[in-house]
Amino acid sequence: MKSVNRLRLGINVSIRVLFALVGGYAVANLGAVAFAALLPLSQVDAALVSVQVSFALYACVVVWVFTARNLWWAIVGPLGVAVFCSPVIILLLAERLG
């Protein structure tokens, strides 16, 4: 019985680590692009500010993933941010290109 609990805990932690790395990277980049597109600054200044904000966003995602009570909320929280940022990026880029 103890080996099953250890295995389950190991899988839980492994999934959280993987999602913190990959999901945090994706959310930080999507957030940086969306934030840079929304800032009313020159392109260079907006890029610099959004890259700095992306480091904080990445840290927030990592903290969220490891403090969530269960694995479901650890994954759904950052995915919600990514789902919100994606249409913002698409709409803003379509506006700039169109």
N, C-alpha and C positions, 0 to 999 in steps of 0.2 A: 504493500500500500504506500509506503514511503517513497518508493522509486517512481510510482505513478505521479505523486504530487511533485516530486523533484523534476520530473520530465515536463509536467504541465507548467511549472514555474519557469523552467528553462526556456520552453517555447514561448511563453508570454514575454519574458525579458528579451529574447532574441527578436521577436516581432516588433517590440517597442524600439529596440536599438535600430533595426533596419528602417522602420518608419520614421524615426527621428532623423536619421541621416538623409534618406532619400526624400521623404515627404517634407522635411524641413528645408532642404535645398530647393525643391520645387516651389514651395510656398514663398520662400524668401525671394526667389527670382521673379515669380509672378507678381508679388507685392511690390518689388522694386520697379518693375516695368509699369505697373498701374500707377504707382505713386509718381514716377517721373513724368508720365503722360498727364497727370492731373495738376502738377505744380505749375504755377504761372511764372516760371523763371526761364532764363535762357536754357538751351538744351544741355549745355555743359554743367551749369549749376544744378539743374534738376537731376541730372545723372549722378553727380557727386552726392547730393543730399539723399537721393533714393538708395544709393549703394550703402551709405551709412545706416539708413533706416533698415535696410535688409538684414544687416548683422543683428540688430535688436530683434527683428521679426524671427530670424532663425533661432535665436536664443529662446524666445517666447514659445516657439513650437516645440523645442526640445523639452522645456520645462513642462509644457502642457501634456506632452506624450507620457512623461514619467510621473506626473502627479494625478492623472486621470484615474478614477476608481476602477474602471474596467477597460478592457481592450477596445470595446466598441466606441466609447467616448474618446479614447486616445486617438483613434483613427478618424472619427467623424468631425471632430473639432477643426483640425487643420484642413481637412477636405472641404469643409464649409467655407473657409477663407479662400481656398483655391477656386472653388466654384463661383464665389463672388467676384474674384479678381479677373477671371477669364473673360466674361462678357464685357467687363469694363475695358479691358485691353482691346478686345475686338471692336467695340463701338468707337473707341477713341482713335484707333488706327484707321478704321473705315472712314471716319470723319476727316482725318488728315490726308488720306489718300484720295478721297472722293471729292 
